[in-house]
């Protein structure tokens, strides 16, 4: 009897094959005769498969410092034939203990904030990590282009606020900046085009018209804007993703519009 870990010619001969549909995190656990075979990608999949087997044997990692490992005179397993692919491609528990490298890996987290490294299969990287409007349309531009900034109670406002997303120049500058980020940080998978951490959104007629088109939800305007950014970068960067937030006043979903295939909405 043997526990066979990782894809090899022998596991292929046993009929347990890992293909691209498993992605970086999926795995197969299967009993073949007296053997247990665990195969997945060389990124994190095979590692997650090993974690799954240990959990089936009763091992629990409750915190980075508390592990329960039951003692058994003999290990017996039922017939196994499982294929697991995570429902969520990005998984992040955003609290202090979860940043621990080994515990995060055992919890099968792969997000930007965990201290994962190559020994645990790396992670999915963001650049920048949300609330990015001040980086996309820098505040000093207000002096020469107040129309890029939100109209609030009849006046264009500077300071830490949102931007006028119906302005075509705001879209153009955003696309240019995102492309520059991709050159500077090619290691990232997700680039965030997301609202600042406040309300202070634009009340101009054009922004209101877009919101009205999509059910009156502020999220409709944001998704309309982000989809255009994503469409612009999709041909040159098909593997990259554009992220935005469902946060505060954009939590309510819009009507009549959905994210493009290279857009991700982060529920905060």
VENBELLIN-V533220 format. One record per helix or strand of 2 or more residues. SS is the DSSP state (helix for helix, strand for strand). FROM is the first residue (numbers start at 0). TO is the last residue. Records with the same first field share a line. If there is no record, write none. Layout:
# VENBELLIN-V533220
SS = FROM-TO  FROM-TO
This chain:
# VENBELLIN-V533220
strand = 2-4  26-31  34-39  59-62  65-67  80-83  125-126  150-151  154-155  189-191  240-245  262-266
helix = 8-12  19-21  44-55  95-98  100-105  117-119  132-135  138-142  145-147  167-183  204-212  217-233  247-249
